[in-house]
Amino acid sequence: MAEDGLSALREFRADPFGFDAAIVDLDLPVMSGSELVGHLRTVYRDLPLLLIASALQRTELELEGDVLFAAKPLVEHQLVSRLRVLRSLKRLCA
């Protein structure tokens, strides 16, 4: 888990295919979540994403592939549920 977008990108670049999915808060400091997603997708186009966002942020993004949104504030059972859906989507595409 990274504390900001730039740290997350560094961790990802060290082993991009070591990730099954990415959970990205669009309000990350240093580098925005939407900018981070752009970098992630240039390296690993099919990386499944769970984006944590406000309703307004959700309407501003147009992404292809396995992308799920979750609204803030997010509680644990919602996170688990969204990750299960993301995992099932990945299996369907495999």
Residue, then its C-alpha position, 0 to 999 in steps of 0.5 A: m500500500a502506497e501513501d501517495g500516487l508517485s510512491a504507488l507508481r514506483e512500486f508498480r513499475a518495480d513489478p507491474f505484472g505482480f499485481d492482480a488488480a489496483i485499488v486507487d483513490l482518485d484523491l491521492p496526494v503528490m500524483s492524482g489517482s487519475e494520473l496514476v491510472g493513466h500510467l498504470r494502463t500504459v504498462y499493463r493495459d488490462l489491469p483490473l481497477l477499483l477506483i475510490a471516488s466521489a460521484l463527480q469524479r466518477t463522471e469525469l473518467e472514461l476508462e475501458g476494461d475491468v473498472l469498478f467504482a466505489a463511492k466514498p466513504l467506503v466500508e469494509h464489506q463494500l470493499v470486499s464485495r467490489l473486489r469479489v466482483l472485480r475478481s470474477l470479471k477477471r476470470l471471465c476475461a481469462 
